[in-house]
């Protein structure tokens, strides 16, 4: 990838998003030093620029943000050894908890590099990931970070702490989160951030939860945890702890503005109030929830109660335009076709940026001083397009188009649908397939 002194993007339709979305024609956008320098009428830009991108017939908008992802699941693609699973707990036991135990640091690197490259192809520039490799914990986040930095994207990483694999893995998980949070804090860059990862209430003892909370608060970090994804999580909490999942997380200090409660499919009205009161972000993962048959989160209801709800993929895809469409269909199915449109659009286009900006700065809006993270997508509107109806164009039109160019932190990662990375994608895929084959033999 090449870091140009400045980049001028001209002839496109600029969609700024942000608090006051604008859809601008006849304007150009100038990037300098990894930031948006200026957006103005095109005729005001004169002189020579290090790089000029002609965005004719294209929409120029902020890069997409994925608020809940699992890179490590890459090696499950095509794996046919898992027994058929009739419920969520069987899915975990038959597939994911067998797979993650077999991962090595090399596996963690390659299983991250592949979806990161695919994210570039889909215009996704920031990903909040949740990693697990219980028998290769120490150094695993550094392996994932290497892939992130080599692809030029932004990511917020954590390790999935759990009691399910014994005391030694608990200690290693605590230390991996702690050390990585410290390392990211010391670097103070705007590319890789850290959270304190936790699997879910039903796999974490009070003792482990208390120690994680102590460490996380001492470090000033937020927590990233699966929350009431399946009814099994609630049944376990009520049986073992005599309370609901969100209540337990609140009592241990896990919730808060820097924390993410992924899923929240099975939450009560009182739990929704707690999520709102604590400022905790909820991340909806519709395709994963449908695939695992755990239910449909009430995104509309959560937002009506004032909860900040974002959108993730839970590793089902890296294509946020695909995910938002599924989110809409499922809200229609849960409620009725008159509901959910504005909510899922806001989750992707507005709320994901608000969530990400709790860790990073300047994401999700094209304006002077903002991070130069952009997706340039083939799209000529067949009907009038403005700020008021842009979501309709995104869901029913732009989502079916092709990303032409992806820029993150002012670096061109893909242009003209060709990757511009200092990586050999073919060799990466070959090595990934080789490692996956070895993992499958151990599965």
For each residue, the residues with C-beta under 8 A, 3 or more apart:
1: 152 411 412 413 420 421 422
2: 411 412 420
3: 410 411
4: 7 31 50 51 410 412
5: 32 50
6: 30 31 32 37 49 50 51
7: 4 30 31 49 50 51 52 53 372 407 410 412
8: 28 29 30 31 45 49 51 52 53
9: 12 14 28 29 30 31 52 53 55 60 374 376
10: 28 42 45 52 53 54 55
11: 28 42 54 55 56
12: 9 55 56 58 59 60 376
13: 23 24 25 55 58 59 60 379 381 385
14: 9 22 23 24 25 27 29 39 60 61 366
15: 21 22 23 24 59 60 61 62 366 390
16: 20 21 22 23 24 39 61 62 365 366 367
17: 21 61 62 349 350 353 364 365 366
18: 21 353 364 365 366 367
19: 365
20: 16 387
21: 15 16 17 18 387 390
22: 14 15 16 387
23: 13 14 15 16 385 386 387 390
24: 13 14 15 16 27 39
25: 13 14
26: 41 42
27: 14 24 39 40 41 42
28: 8 9 10 11 39 40 41 42 45
29: 8 9 14 36 38 39 60 366 374
30: 6 7 8 9 36 37 38 39 45 49
31: 4 6 7 8 9 34 35 36 37 372 407 410
32: 5 6 35 37 410
33: 37 410
34: 31 371 372 409 410 411
35: 31 32 362 369 370 371 372 410
36: 29 30 31 39 366 367 368 369 370 371 372
37: 6 30 31 32 33 368
38: 29 30 368
39: 14 16 24 27 28 29 30 36 366 367 368
40: 27 28 44 45
41: 26 27 28 44
42: 10 11 26 27 28 45
43:
44: 40 41
45: 8 10 28 30 40 42 49
46:
47:
48:
49: 6 7 8 30 45 52
50: 4 5 6 7
51: 4 6 7 8 412
52: 7 8 9 10 49
53: 7 8 9 10 376 405 412 415
54: 10 11
55: 9 10 11 12 13 58 60 376 404 405
56: 11 12
57: 378 379 380
58: 12 13 55 376 377 378 379 404 405
59: 12 13 15 376 377 379 398
60: 9 12 13 14 15 29 55 366 374 375 376
61: 14 15 16 17 366 374 375 377
62: 15 16 17 125 353 363 364 365 366 373 374 375
63: 123 124 125 126 373 374 375 406 407 408
64: 122 123 124 125 126 320 321 348 352 375
65: 124 125 126 127 128 310 320 352 353 355 356 363 364
66: 69 119 124 126 127 128 311 312 313 318 320 352
67: 128 260 281 283 310 311 312 352 355 356
68: 128 130 224 260 262 283 285 310 312 313 314
69: 66 115 127 128 129 130 312 313 314 315 318
70: 73 129 130 131 132 314 315
71: 74 108 111 112 115 116 129 131 144 147 315
72: 75 99 100 103 107 108 111 112 131 132 133
73: 70 76 96 99 111 315
74: 71 77 110 111 112 114 115 315 432 436
75: 72 79 99 103 107 111 432 435 436 439 440
76: 73 79 95 96 99
77: 74 436
78: 436
79: 75 76 82 95 99 440 443
80:
81: 440 443
82: 79 85 94 95 98
83: 90 94
84: 94
85: 82 90 91 93 94 95
86: 90
87: 90 91 230 232 293
88: 91 92 229 230 232 292 293 294
89: 92 93 230 232
90: 83 85 86 87 93 94
91: 85 87 88 94 95 96 292
92: 88 89 95 96 97
93: 85 89 90 97 98
94: 82 83 84 85 90 91 98
95: 76 79 82 85 91 92 98 99
96: 73 76 91 92 99 100
97: 92 93 100 101 164
98: 82 93 94 95 101 102 443
99: 72 73 75 76 79 95 96 102 103 439 443
100: 72 96 97 103 132 133 134
101: 97 98 134 135 165
102: 98 99 107 135 439 442 443
103: 72 75 99 100 107 108 111 132 133 135 136 140 439
104: 107 108 133 136 435
105: 108 109 133 136 139 140 143
106: 109 110 143 435
107: 72 75 102 103 104 110 111 133 136 435 436 439
108: 71 72 103 104 105 111 112 131 133 136 140 143 144
109: 105 106 112 113 143 144 146 147
110: 74 106 107 113 114 147 428 431 432 435
111: 71 72 73 74 75 103 107 108 114 115 432
112: 71 72 74 108 109 115 116 129 143 144 147 148
113: 109 110 116 117 147 150 151 423 428 432
114: 74 110 111 117 118 428 429 432
115: 69 71 74 111 112 118 119 315 318
116: 71 112 113 119 120 127 147 148 151 153 155
117: 113 114 120 121 151 419 421 423 425 428
118: 114 115 121 122 318
119: 66 115 116 122 124 125 127 151 153 318
120: 116 117 123 124 151 152 153 406 413 414 419 421
121: 117 118 403 406 414 417 419
122: 64 118 119 318 319 320 321 403
123: 63 64 120 320 321 375 376 377 403 406
124: 63 64 65 66 119 120 127 153 318 319 320 375
125: 62 63 64 65 119 153 154 373 374 375 406 407 408
126: 63 64 65 66 153 154 155 156 356 360 363 373 408
127: 65 66 69 116 119 124 153 154 155 156 318
128: 65 66 67 68 69 155 156 195 224 260 283 312 355 356 359
129: 69 70 71 112 144 155 156 157 158
130: 68 69 70 158 160 197 224 226 262
131: 70 71 72 108 140 141 144 157 158 159 160 197
132: 70 72 100 103 159 160 162 199
133: 72 100 103 104 105 107 108 136 137 140
134: 100 101 137 162 164 165 169 173
135: 101 102 103 165 169
136: 103 104 105 107 108 133 139 140
137: 133 134 140 159 169 172 173 176
138: 172 175 176
139: 105 136 142 143 176
140: 103 105 108 131 133 136 137 143 144 159 176
141: 131 144 145 157 158 159 176 180 194
142: 139 145 146 180
143: 105 106 108 109 112 139 140 146 147
144: 71 108 109 112 129 131 140 141 147 148 155 157
145: 141 142 148 149 155 157 180 192
146: 109 142 143 149 150
147: 71 109 110 112 113 116 143 144 150 151
148: 112 116 144 145 151 153 154 155 157 191 192
149: 145 146 152 191 192
150: 113 146 147 421 422 423
151: 113 116 117 119 120 147 148 413 421 423
152: 1 120 149 408 409 411 413 421
153: 116 119 120 124 125 126 127 148 408 413
154: 125 126 127 148 190 191 192 193 360 363 373 408 409
155: 116 126 127 128 129 144 145 148 191 192 193
156: 126 127 128 129 192 193 194 195 356 359 360
157: 129 131 141 144 145 148 180 192 193 194 195
158: 129 130 131 141 177 180 194 195 196 197 224
159: 131 132 137 140 141 173 176 177 180 197
160: 130 131 132 173 197 198 199
161: 170 173 174 177 196 197 198 199 204 208 212
162: 132 134 165 169 170 173 198 199 200 203 204
163: 170 203 204 205 208
164: 97 134 199 203
165: 101 134 135 162 169
166: 169 170
167: 170 171
168: 171 172
169: 134 135 137 162 165 166 172 173
170: 161 162 163 166 167 173 174 208
171: 167 168 174 175
172: 137 138 168 169 175 176
173: 134 137 159 160 161 162 169 170 176 177 197
174: 161 170 171 177 178 208 211 212 215
175: 138 171 172 178 179
176: 137 138 139 140 141 159 172 173 179 180
177: 158 159 161 173 174 180 181 194 196 197 212 215 216 221
178: 174 175 181 182 215 219
179: 175 176 182 183
180: 141 142 145 157 158 159 176 177 183 184 194
181: 177 178 184 185 194 195 196 216 219 221
182: 178 179 185 186 219
183: 179 180 186 187 194
184: 180 181 187 192 193 194
185: 181 182 188 194 219 220
186: 182 183
187: 183 184 192
188: 185
189: 192
190: 154 360 361 362 371 409
191: 148 149 154 155 409
192: 145 148 149 154 155 156 157 184 187 189
193: 154 155 156 157 184 359 360
194: 141 156 157 158 177 180 181 183 184 185 221
195: 128 156 157 158 181 221 222 223 224 258 259 260 359
196: 158 161 177 181 212 215 216 219 221 222 223 224
197: 130 131 158 159 160 161 173 177 223 224 225
198: 160 161 162 204 209 212 223 224 225 254
199: 132 160 161 162 164 203 204 225 226
200: 162 203 204 225 226 227 229 233
201: 204 225 227 233 236 237 241 245 248 249
202: 232 233 236 237 240
203: 162 163 164 199 200
204: 161 162 163 198 199 200 201 208 209 212
205: 163 208 209
206: 209 210 241 252
207: 210 211
208: 161 163 170 174 204 205 211 212
209: 198 204 205 206 212 213 248 252 254
210: 206 207 213 214 252
211: 174 207 208 214 215
212: 161 174 177 196 198 204 208 209 215 216 223 254
213: 209 210 216 217 223 252 253 254
214: 210 211 217 218
215: 174 177 178 196 211 212 218 219
216: 177 181 196 212 213 219 221 222 223 254
217: 213 214 220 221 253
218: 214 215
219: 178 181 182 185 196 215 216
220: 185 217
221: 177 181 194 195 196 216 217 258
222: 195 196 216 256 257 258 259 260 358 359
223: 195 196 197 198 212 213 216 254 255 256 258 259 260
224: 68 128 130 158 195 196 197 198 259 260 262
225: 197 198 199 200 201 249 254 259 260 261 262
226: 130 199 200 229 233 262 263
227: 200 201 233 245 246 249 261 262 263 264 267 282
228: 233 234 244 245 246 263 264 265 266 267 271
229: 88 200 226 233 262 263 264 265 266 289 292 294
230: 87 88 89 233 265 266 292 294 295
231: 234 235 266 294 295
232: 87 88 89 202 235 236
233: 200 201 202 226 227 228 229 230 236 237 245 266
234: 228 231 237 238 244 245 266
235: 231 232 238 239
236: 201 202 232 233 239 240
237: 201 202 233 234 240 241 243 244 245 248
238: 234 235 241 242 243 244
239: 235 236
240: 202 236 237
241: 201 206 237 238 248
242: 238
243: 237 238 247 248 251
244: 228 234 237 238 247 248 267 268 270 271
245: 201 227 228 233 234 237 248 249 267 271
246: 227 228 249 250 255 261 264 267 271 274 275
247: 243 244 250 251 270 271 274
248: 201 209 237 241 243 244 245 251 252
249: 201 225 227 245 246 252 254 255 261
250: 246 247 253 254 255 274 278
251: 243 247 248
252: 206 209 210 213 248 249
253: 213 217 250 256
254: 198 209 212 213 216 223 225 249 250 259
255: 223 246 249 250 259 261 274 275 278 280
256: 222 223 253 259 278 279 280
257: 222 278 279 280 281 358
258: 195 221 222 223 358 359
259: 195 222 223 224 225 254 255 256 278 280 281
260: 67 68 128 195 222 223 224 225 280 281 282 283 355
261: 225 227 246 249 255 264 275 280 281 282 283
262: 68 130 224 225 226 227 229 282 283 285 312 314
263: 226 227 228 229 282 283 284 285 289 294 297
264: 227 228 229 246 261 267 271 275 282 284 297 302
265: 228 229 230 289 294 295 296 297
266: 228 229 230 231 233 234 294 295
267: 227 228 244 245 246 264 271 272 275
268: 244 271 272
269: 272 273
270: 244 247 273 274
271: 228 244 245 246 247 264 267 268 274 275
272: 267 268 269 275 276 301 302 305 307
273: 269 270 276 277 305
274: 246 247 250 255 270 271 277 278 280
275: 246 255 261 264 267 271 272 278 280 282 302 307
276: 272 273 279 305 306 307
277: 273 274
278: 250 255 256 257 259 274 275
279: 256 257 276 308
280: 255 256 257 259 260 261 274 275 307 308
281: 67 257 259 260 261 308 309 310 351 354 355 358
282: 227 260 261 262 263 264 275 297 302 307 308 309 310
283: 67 68 128 260 261 262 263 309 310 311 312 355
284: 263 264 289 297 299 309 310 311 312 327 344 347
285: 68 262 263 288 289 311 312 313 314 316 323
286: 289 290 296 297 311 323 326 327 330
287: 290 291 313 314 316 317 322 323 326
288: 285 291 292 313 314 315 316
289: 229 263 265 284 285 286 292 294 295 296 297 314 330
290: 286 287 293 296 326 330
291: 287 288 316
292: 88 91 229 230 288 289
293: 87 88 290
294: 88 229 230 231 263 265 266 289
295: 230 231 265 266 289
296: 265 286 289 290 330 331 333 334
297: 263 264 265 282 284 286 289 302
298: 301 302 334
299: 284 302 303 309 327 331 340 343 344 347
300: 303 304 331 334 335 339 340 343
301: 272 298 304 305
302: 264 272 275 282 297 298 299 305 307 309
303: 299 300 306 307 309 343 346 347
304: 300 301
305: 272 273 276 301 302
306: 276 303
307: 272 275 276 280 282 302 303
308: 279 280 281 282 351 354 355
309: 281 282 283 284 299 302 303 343 347 351
310: 65 67 68 281 282 283 284 347 348 351 352 354 355
311: 66 67 283 284 285 286 320 323 324 327 344 347 348 351 352
312: 66 67 68 69 128 262 283 284 285 323
313: 66 68 69 285 287 288 316 317 318 319 320 323
314: 68 69 70 262 285 287 288 289
315: 69 70 71 73 74 115 288
316: 285 287 288 291 313 323
317: 287 313 322 323
318: 66 69 115 118 119 122 124 127 313
319: 122 124 313 322 323
320: 64 65 66 122 123 124 311 313 323 324 348
321: 64 122 123 324 325 394 398 399
322: 287 317 319 325 326 399
323: 285 286 287 311 312 313 316 317 319 320 326 327 348
324: 311 320 321 327 328 344 345 347 348 394 395 399
325: 321 322 328 329 395 399
326: 286 287 290 322 323 329 330
327: 284 286 299 311 323 324 330 331 340 344 347 348
328: 324 325 331 332 340 341 344 395
329: 325 326 332 333
330: 286 289 290 296 326 327 333 334
331: 296 299 300 327 328 334 335 339 340 341 343 344
332: 328 329 335 336 337 339 340
333: 296 329 330
334: 296 298 300 330 331 340
335: 300 331 332 338 339 340
336: 332 339
337: 332
338: 335
339: 300 331 332 335 336 343
340: 299 300 327 328 331 332 334 335 343 344
341: 328 331 344 345 391 395
342: 345 346 391
343: 299 300 303 309 331 339 340 346 347
344: 284 299 311 324 327 328 331 340 341 347 348
345: 324 341 342 348 349 391 394 395
346: 303 342 343 349 350 351
347: 284 299 303 309 310 311 324 327 343 344 350 351 352
348: 64 310 311 320 323 324 327 344 345 351 352
349: 17 345 346 352 353 364 391 394
350: 17 346 347 353 354 364
351: 281 308 309 310 311 346 347 348 354 355
352: 64 65 66 67 310 311 347 348 349 355 356 364
353: 17 18 62 65 349 350 356 357 363 364 365
354: 281 308 310 350 351 357 358 364
355: 65 67 128 260 281 283 308 310 351 352 358
356: 65 67 126 128 156 352 353 359 360 363 364
357: 353 354 360 361 362 363 364
358: 222 257 258 281 354 355
359: 128 156 193 195 222 258 356
360: 126 154 156 190 193 356 357 363 371
361: 190 357 371
362: 35 190 357 365 369 370 371
363: 62 65 126 154 353 356 357 360 370 371 373
364: 17 18 62 65 349 350 352 353 354 356 357
365: 16 17 18 19 62 353 362 370
366: 14 15 16 17 18 29 36 39 60 61 62 370 374
367: 16 18 36 39 370
368: 36 37 38 39
369: 35 36 362
370: 35 36 362 363 365 366 367
371: 34 35 36 190 360 361 362 363 409
372: 7 31 34 35 36 407 408 409 410
373: 62 63 125 126 154 363 407 408 409
374: 9 29 60 61 62 63 125 366 405 406 407
375: 60 61 62 63 64 123 124 125 403 405 406
376: 9 12 53 55 58 59 60 123 403 404 405 406 407
377: 58 59 61 123 398 401 402 403 404
378: 57 58 401 402 403 404
379: 13 57 58 59 393 397 398 401
380: 57
381: 13 384 385 393 397
382: 397
383: 393
384: 381 389
385: 13 23 381 389 390 393
386: 23 389 390
387: 20 21 22 23 390
388:
389: 384 385 386 392 393
390: 15 21 23 385 386 387 393 394
391: 341 342 345 349 394 395
392: 389 395 396 397
393: 379 381 383 385 389 390 396 397 398
394: 321 324 345 349 390 391 397 398 399
395: 324 325 328 341 345 391 392 398 399
396: 392 393 399 400
397: 379 381 382 392 393 394 400 401
398: 59 321 377 379 393 394 395 401
399: 321 322 324 325 394 395 396
400: 396 397
401: 377 378 379 397 398
402: 377 378 417
403: 121 122 123 375 376 377 378 406 414 417
404: 55 58 376 377 378 414 415 416 417
405: 53 55 58 374 375 376 412 414 415 416
406: 63 120 121 123 125 374 375 376 403 412 413 414
407: 7 31 63 125 372 373 374 376 410 411 412 413
408: 63 125 126 152 153 154 372 373 411 413
409: 34 152 154 190 191 371 372 373
410: 3 4 7 31 32 33 34 35 372 407
411: 1 2 3 34 152 407 408
412: 1 2 4 7 51 53 405 406 407 415 420
413: 1 120 151 152 153 406 407 408 419 420 421
414: 120 121 403 404 405 406 417 418 419 420
415: 53 404 405 412 418 420
416: 404 405
417: 121 402 403 404 414
418: 414 415
419: 117 120 121 413 414 423 425
420: 1 2 412 413 414 415
421: 1 117 120 150 151 152 413 425
422: 1 150
423: 113 117 150 151 419 428
424: 427 428
425: 117 419 421 428 429
426: 429 430
427: 424 430 431
428: 110 113 114 117 423 424 425 431 432
429: 114 425 426 432 433
430: 426 427 433 434
431: 110 427 428 434 435
432: 74 75 110 111 113 114 428 429 435 436
433: 429 430 436 437
434: 430 431 437 438
435: 75 104 106 107 110 431 432 438 439
436: 74 75 77 78 107 432 433 439 440
437: 433 434 440 441
438: 434 435 441 442
439: 75 99 102 103 107 435 436 442 443
440: 75 79 81 436 437 443
441: 437 438
442: 102 438 439
443: 79 81 98 99 102 439 440
